[in-house]
Amino acid sequence: MILIMQVTFYLVFGIMWHFHLCFSAVFYVERMRQHCWRCSNVTFHCSEHSMCLLWVQTIREQLALLTNRPKNLLVYINPYGGKQRGKQIYDHKVAPIFSRASVSTDVIVTERANHARDHLKTEADLKKYDGVVCVGGDGMFSEMMHGLVSRTQREAGVDENSMEETLMPCGLRIGIIPAGSTDCICYATVGSNDPVTSALHIVVGDSQPMDVCSVHNEDSFLRYSVSLLGYGFYGDVLTDSERKRWMGPARYDISGVKTFLSHRYYEGTVSFLPAEGDSGTPRDKMQCRSGGKFLAINAASMSCACPRSPKGLSPSAHLADGTTDLILVRKCSRLNFLCHLLRHTNKEDQFDHSFVEVYRVKQFRFTPRYQECDSEVDLRESGATGKRFLSQICREHRACGCMPSQSNWNCDGEILPHTAIQVLVHSQLIKLFARGIEEQPVFEDPYAQCAI
Ligand SMILES: Nc1ncnc2c1ncn2[C@@H]1O[C@H](COP(=O)(O)OP(=O)(O)OP(=O)(O)O)[C@@H](O)[C@H]1O
């Protein structure tokens, strides 16, 4: 009994004691299908008050020894993310679990885009907290991560604009309660996009380090990325879908089909520093420069798994090994490109095509064939008349003023204002309240209760 308790005690997260009726309920995590966790409880009845009290005190003492568990959290809720149910999800599904686990919270419902980022960057008294939690989608996570990373660098005197400086890892862990239209980061780090599961990962104090890529244009810092940096196909899908926000989540499908049919390719050169040692490579083709015509240039710092693509863009990408998987899809026929895209949704190897190259790298640089001086992206549907391409004058045909074909970088769902970028992976810069996707059931019967 003692042995079982030691093994599984970390899954207990609360206890409720009823003095007069002489019983106590112990709350614990129960593993369900598809990486979902649920809150369960077992009730102990006891004929003697003193024995019941002893049990309750012992369990409380044991819980107090688990120092990795958060006691104070700062929570940001985006009330407009996804189906606009962030507040409801937090109040009904998450807050009761935090309360049961004796986690106290300060909750901020955001009033505008970048509210959470700015508050974290400057105002928040971070010493009071053991972690920060966002209730929203990938955009909301990205906002919070930017706020926390920038704050950490500023306090450490690190210049984010300099690629030479080593960034300081963040001290606070980040929790993600999925409530967006795309919850890829949550899905790739927990294995599901279920708010209750994420809340339970937070209260049991899970910790998952994560790499962060910094993206620079010459000497200026642009953004951080933790999941996907995509030029060409994924950049075009995002740019088009941003113009169709009014359509809701259906915009991604419509923009995806439209972008696929347009079959645009882009010219440029990718230079990279391959990972060494035991990081492994997704494929064994070593070279450090690749130029030509590309349908897509993707850098996946995590698998980028999501319900539509259960294995993700790069199934073996590691969350925290200091590398990113650079996937170069060269110009090919529409049919071949379709085959490649379809393999993201099934178990076939999406890299097993002659027009696809993949490298595990620590840093890379992309130079478009036609270097632009500036690119202010105009997202209006009537973009052709906007500012977007005004400065993109073809170098080789200055006289004719023809417009070179350039895409935008999709940086974790945000459009970058520059096409020529340098990317550097910072190993384990942040930590999440997550444990990665559990490969094997810990217990022989994965659906059995975790006995205490
Ligand atoms: N109160 C607010 N009002 C408007 N925008 C907000 C607010 N709070 C946060 N945001 C912004 O909303 C964007 C989308 O939020 P979130 O990621 O939570 O939802 P989403 O439905 O997943 O959206 P996305 O289309 O980015 O996947 C974020 O980039 C964030 O900056």
The ligand as an SDF file (V2000), in Angstrom:
LIG
                    3D

 31 33  0  0  0  0  0  0  0  0999 V2000
   -9.4460   41.3770  -25.3870 N   0  0  0  0  0  0  0  0  0  0  0  0
   -8.9620   41.1740  -26.6030 C   0  0  0  0  0  0  0  0  0  0  0  0
   -9.5230   41.7870  -27.6630 N   0  0  0  0  0  0  0  0  0  0  0  0
   -9.0660   41.5550  -28.9080 C   0  0  0  0  0  0  0  0  0  0  0  0
   -8.0290   40.7470  -29.2060 N   0  0  0  0  0  0  0  0  0  0  0  0
   -7.4270   40.1050  -28.1880 C   0  0  0  0  0  0  0  0  0  0  0  0
   -7.8600   40.2840  -26.8460 C   0  0  0  0  0  0  0  0  0  0  0  0
   -7.0780   39.5300  -26.0400 N   0  0  0  0  0  0  0  0  0  0  0  0
   -6.1940   38.9170  -26.8530 C   0  0  0  0  0  0  0  0  0  0  0  0
   -6.3900   39.2450  -28.1350 N   0  0  0  0  0  0  0  0  0  0  0  0
   -5.6770   38.7950  -29.3390 C   0  0  0  0  0  0  0  0  0  0  0  0
   -6.4670   37.8250  -30.0130 O   0  0  0  0  0  0  0  0  0  0  0  0
   -5.6050   37.0230  -30.8340 C   0  0  0  0  0  0  0  0  0  0  0  0
   -6.1790   35.6470  -31.0190 C   0  0  0  0  0  0  0  0  0  0  0  0
   -6.3380   35.0870  -29.7830 O   0  0  0  0  0  0  0  0  0  0  0  0
   -6.2700   33.5330  -29.4880 P   0  0  0  0  0  0  0  0  0  0  0  0
   -4.9980   32.9660  -29.9540 O   0  0  0  0  0  0  0  0  0  0  0  0
   -6.6050   33.3740  -28.0490 O   0  0  0  0  0  0  0  0  0  0  0  0
   -7.5050   32.9890  -30.2940 O   0  0  0  0  0  0  0  0  0  0  0  0
   -7.6130   32.1400  -31.6350 P   0  0  0  0  0  0  0  0  0  0  0  0
   -9.0380   31.9640  -31.9060 O   0  0  0  0  0  0  0  0  0  0  0  0
   -6.8010   30.9170  -31.5020 O   0  0  0  0  0  0  0  0  0  0  0  0
   -7.0130   33.0130  -32.6890 O   0  0  0  0  0  0  0  0  0  0  0  0
   -6.0450   32.5900  -33.8360 P   0  0  0  0  0  0  0  0  0  0  0  0
   -6.8210   32.8930  -35.0590 O   0  0  0  0  0  0  0  0  0  0  0  0
   -4.8540   33.4520  -33.5960 O   0  0  0  0  0  0  0  0  0  0  0  0
   -5.7280   31.1450  -33.7100 O   0  0  0  0  0  0  0  0  0  0  0  0
   -4.2790   37.0020  -30.1010 C   0  0  0  0  0  0  0  0  0  0  0  0
   -3.2560   37.2450  -31.0110 O   0  0  0  0  0  0  0  0  0  0  0  0
   -4.3750   38.1060  -29.0490 C   0  0  0  0  0  0  0  0  0  0  0  0
   -3.3340   39.0410  -29.2240 O   0  0  0  0  0  0  0  0  0  0  0  0
  1  2  1  0
  2  3  1  0
  2  7  2  0
  3  4  2  0
  4  5  1  0
  5  6  2  0
  6  7  1  0
  6 10  1  0
  7  8  1  0
  8  9  2  0
  9 10  1  0
 10 11  1  0
 11 12  1  0
 11 30  1  0
 12 13  1  0
 13 14  1  0
 13 28  1  0
 14 15  1  0
 15 16  1  0
 16 17  2  0
 16 18  1  0
 16 19  1  0
 19 20  1  0
 20 21  2  0
 20 22  1  0
 20 23  1  0
 23 24  1  0
 24 25  2  0
 24 26  1  0
 24 27  1  0
 28 29  1  0
 28 30  1  0
 30 31  1  0
M  END
$$$$
